[in-house]
Amino acid sequence: MRKLLVLLSAVAFVVAFTIPAMAADWGFYGSARMSTFMESLSKEASPTGYDDDDLTWALQGNSRLGATVKAGDIGGGFEYGSGPNLRKLYGTWNFGGGTLLVGQDYTPLNIFQSNQVWDGDADLLPYGGIYNGRRPMIQLAMAGLKVALVQPHAISALGGVDTDLTLPKIEASYKFKAGPAALIGMLGYQTYDAVDATDGSISVDSLFYGLGFNVGLGAAYINGNIYKGTNLGEYGLWQTGAASANITAGELNDNDSMGYLLVAGFKVSDTIGLEAGYGHVECELDVAGSEADETDTYYVQATINLAKGCFIVPEIGKVDYKDSAAGADQGDLTYYGAKWQINF
């Protein structure tokens, strides 16, 4: 009799927790992505000191499994990458006039204007795009406005021994739509103190401001963005090149960054789409004799849809690392191949 009571209690316990879960609307999803590319590094860009050709044949790190859930005004979601690594974990509350988000998700300083597939869907993000990643935050979204208090990125002491944080990273974006066109403005700010071995500190401030646009022209489209900022390496924006500040004789030398990209595409049919893109990023230390560290990237691609959720993207492109801040040739990388993807 006691065993029966224990069993019934266990069943009641499970049912009590299962019924509320069943009332929520769950949606599970996944995406498997393979990268198959040949890459050629010039001797200036190669760590070996001579021209180097290599094949990449691998499951992409942004392959994923996840789910979204909604139960009335409360929602949320999670997503794991193939690392495995946690990509997203957040909850939302729709209070009528807006939505409060708590957890890890894309911050307001993220826009995806390009569909470049090489390098694990790079999307031109480190070559003139705007990408601050998925970070823990508290975000308020109202219509086209997003304002967030984001986990700081102050991981570098700039040669010191410690970093002192007093404020979260502050980000905001606003998206304005007008027919087939959209415009989005973005702002970001972060501050922290770099502490040296004598307990002296220097304030490290980062400022970002950017603008993105999308224009639909029937079967064609044009996307782009431009940004400028200070000390964006410390801020955590994804950039190619030397984007961090440094300290000389107890003084902070700021690093100024600028980037932009332009993408154009055309839908030939339901089966084939074409796209070409160009991106530019440059960073320069505010010290005498320093030059801009620049990178240019361009590509062309075709998206071939085999079935719903199943497609191949052949692509060819080049990354020109140009000269370093010291004026040395950094070489280039050319690539060709394809991404294979099935969403389920």
ZAMARGU-4260 file (C-alpha; in steps of 0.2 Angstrom, whole numbers, plus 5000, padded with zeros to 4 digits):
<rodrens>
0) 5000/5000/5000 | 5014/5012/5004 | 5023/5009/4988 | 5006/5012/4979 | 5004/5029/4988
5) 5022/5034/4984 | 5019/5029/4965 | 5003/5039/4965 | 5011/5054/4973 | 5025/5054/4960
10) 5013/5053/4946 | 5003/5068/4953 | 5019/5078/4955 | 5024/5075/4937 | 5006/5079/4931
15) 5006/5095/4941 | 5021/5102/4932 | 5017/5095/4915 | 5000/5103/4914 | 5006/5121/4914
20) 5020/5116/4902 | 5007/5109/4890 | 4997/5125/4890 | 5012/5134/4883 | 5016/5135/4864
25) 5033/5127/4861 | 5041/5128/4844 | 5057/5118/4842 | 5069/5121/4827 | 5087/5116/4821
30) 5099/5121/4807 | 5113/5110/4801 | 5127/5119/4791 | 5142/5113/4782 | 5156/5124/4776
35) 5166/5117/4761 | 5179/5130/4755 | 5196/5131/4748 | 5206/5145/4755 | 5223/5153/4749
40) 5233/5164/4760 | 5247/5174/4753 | 5264/5173/4761 | 5262/5190/4770 | 5245/5184/4778
45) 5251/5166/4781 | 5259/5161/4798 | 5271/5149/4789 | 5279/5164/4779 | 5274/5156/4762
50) 5259/5155/4752 | 5247/5142/4759 | 5232/5133/4752 | 5220/5123/4764 | 5203/5115/4763
55) 5189/5118/4776 | 5177/5104/4777 | 5168/5106/4793 | 5151/5107/4803 | 5149/5126/4805
60) 5149/5133/4823 | 5133/5142/4820 | 5123/5125/4817 | 5110/5125/4831 | 5096/5118/4840
65) 5083/5128/4849 | 5066/5132/4854 | 5054/5147/4857 | 5040/5147/4869 | 5024/5158/4872
70) 5012/5157/4886 | 5000/5172/4886 | 5011/5188/4889 | 5026/5178/4895 | 5038/5170/4882
75) 5056/5165/4880 | 5068/5154/4870 | 5085/5145/4870 | 5097/5140/4857 | 5113/5129/4858
80) 5127/5129/4845 | 5137/5115/4839 | 5151/5118/4851 | 5141/5114/4861 | 5139/5132/4867
85) 5124/5142/4873 | 5119/5155/4860 | 5103/5161/4868 | 5093/5159/4884 | 5080/5173/4888
90) 5063/5177/4894 | 5051/5190/4888 | 5036/5199/4895 | 5024/5208/4884 | 5016/5221/4894
95) 5005/5229/4881 | 5015/5245/4877 | 5031/5235/4874 | 5042/5220/4878 | 5054/5217/4892
100) 5068/5204/4889 | 5079/5197/4902 | 5093/5185/4897 | 5105/5182/4883 | 5100/5187/4865
105) 5106/5199/4851 | 5109/5216/4858 | 5103/5232/4849 | 5119/5234/4840 | 5117/5220/4828
110) 5111/5221/4810 | 5113/5207/4797 | 5114/5216/4780 | 5125/5203/4771 | 5123/5185/4767
115) 5141/5181/4765 | 5143/5162/4769 | 5162/5160/4770 | 5170/5158/4787 | 5154/5151/4796
120) 5142/5164/4789 | 5153/5179/4792 | 5140/5191/4784 | 5154/5204/4781 | 5152/5207/4800
125) 5170/5209/4804 | 5173/5219/4788 | 5162/5234/4790 | 5147/5226/4797 | 5139/5230/4814
130) 5140/5215/4826 | 5140/5215/4845 | 5135/5197/4848 | 5123/5189/4859 | 5126/5195/4877
135) 5117/5195/4894 | 5106/5210/4895 | 5090/5218/4901 | 5081/5226/4886 | 5065/5236/4883
140) 5058/5236/4866 | 5044/5248/4861 | 5038/5249/4843 | 5054/5252/4833 | 5064/5257/4848
145) 5076/5246/4858 | 5086/5251/4874 | 5097/5239/4883 | 5108/5238/4898 | 5121/5225/4892
150) 5135/5215/4901 | 5151/5225/4899 | 5165/5219/4888 | 5180/5226/4899 | 5191/5211/4898
155) 5207/5220/4894 | 5217/5229/4907 | 5228/5237/4893 | 5244/5231/4901 | 5237/5233/4919
160) 5232/5221/4932 | 5214/5224/4934 | 5198/5232/4927 | 5185/5241/4938 | 5167/5241/4932
165) 5153/5253/4938 | 5141/5253/4924 | 5134/5241/4911 | 5136/5244/4893 | 5122/5255/4886
170) 5114/5252/4869 | 5100/5259/4859 | 5093/5257/4842 | 5078/5264/4832 | 5071/5256/4816
175) 5060/5267/4805 | 5050/5259/4790 | 5043/5268/4775 | 5036/5256/4762 | 5050/5245/4754
180) 5063/5255/4763 | 5070/5254/4781 | 5082/5265/4791 | 5090/5260/4808 | 5101/5271/4819
185) 5111/5264/4833 | 5121/5271/4848 | 5132/5262/4861 | 5143/5268/4876 | 5154/5259/4888
190) 5166/5265/4902 | 5178/5256/4914 | 5194/5259/4923 | 5210/5250/4919 | 5220/5248/4935
195) 5239/5246/4935 | 5251/5238/4948 | 5252/5254/4958 | 5233/5255/4960 | 5233/5269/4948
200) 5218/5270/4936 | 5214/5276/4919 | 5196/5278/4912 | 5193/5269/4896 | 5178/5276/4887
205) 5170/5268/4871 | 5158/5276/4860 | 5149/5269/4845 | 5136/5276/4832 | 5130/5269/4816
210) 5117/5269/4803 | 5109/5255/4792 | 5097/5254/4778 | 5087/5242/4767 | 5079/5245/4751
215) 5067/5233/4742 | 5066/5235/4723 | 5054/5221/4718 | 5065/5206/4715 | 5080/5216/4719
220) 5087/5224/4735 | 5101/5235/4742 | 5107/5234/4760 | 5121/5244/4768 | 5127/5252/4784
225) 5141/5264/4790 | 5148/5267/4808 | 5161/5276/4817 | 5167/5274/4835 | 5181/5275/4848
230) 5190/5260/4857 | 5178/5248/4849 | 5190/5234/4853 | 5187/5237/4871 | 5169/5238/4867
235) 5168/5221/4860 | 5162/5225/4842 | 5168/5212/4830 | 5181/5220/4818 | 5196/5214/4808
240) 5212/5224/4812 | 5220/5232/4827 | 5205/5240/4835 | 5211/5242/4853 | 5217/5257/4863
245) 5234/5257/4872 | 5242/5266/4887 | 5259/5275/4885 | 5267/5284/4899 | 5251/5283/4909
250) 5241/5291/4896 | 5227/5282/4886 | 5229/5283/4867 | 5212/5281/4859 | 5209/5270/4844
255) 5196/5277/4831 | 5187/5265/4820 | 5176/5267/4804 | 5167/5254/4794 | 5154/5252/4780
260) 5147/5239/4768 | 5136/5238/4753 | 5126/5223/4747 | 5115/5221/4731 | 5105/5205/4727
265) 5092/5199/4714 | 5080/5185/4715 | 5081/5176/4698 | 5067/5164/4702 | 5061/5154/4717
270) 5076/5142/4715 | 5090/5154/4712 | 5095/5171/4720 | 5111/5181/4717 | 5121/5193/4728
275) 5137/5203/4729 | 5144/5213/4743 | 5159/5224/4748 | 5165/5229/4765 | 5178/5240/4772
280) 5185/5243/4790 | 5199/5253/4797 | 5206/5257/4814 | 5219/5270/4819 | 5228/5274/4835
285) 5228/5292/4840 | 5247/5293/4841 | 5260/5301/4830 | 5266/5291/4816 | 5252/5278/4817
290) 5243/5274/4800 | 5226/5266/4798 | 5225/5247/4798 | 5213/5244/4784 | 5204/5228/4777
295) 5193/5227/4761 | 5182/5212/4757 | 5171/5207/4743 | 5162/5192/4736 | 5149/5185/4724
300) 5137/5171/4727 | 5122/5161/4721 | 5109/5153/4733 | 5102/5137/4725 | 5086/5131/4734
305) 5084/5112/4732 | 5069/5110/4743 | 5060/5120/4757 | 5073/5123/4770 | 5087/5115/4760
310) 5099/5125/4750 | 5117/5127/4744 | 5127/5143/4742 | 5142/5143/4730 | 5153/5158/4734
315) 5169/5166/4729 | 5178/5181/4737 | 5193/5189/4743 | 5199/5198/4759 | 5213/5211/4757
320) 5222/5215/4773 | 5231/5229/4766 | 5245/5238/4776 | 5246/5237/4795 | 5247/5252/4806
325) 5266/5251/4805 | 5265/5252/4786 | 5269/5233/4783 | 5260/5223/4769 | 5248/5211/4778
330) 5243/5201/4762 | 5227/5194/4757 | 5216/5178/4757 | 5205/5172/4742 | 5192/5158/4744
335) 5180/5148/4734 | 5167/5134/4739 | 5150/5133/4746 | 5139/5132/4761 | 5127/5118/4763
340) 5112/5120/4774 | 5096/5111/4780 | 5084/5119/4792 | 5072/5108/4801
</rodrens>
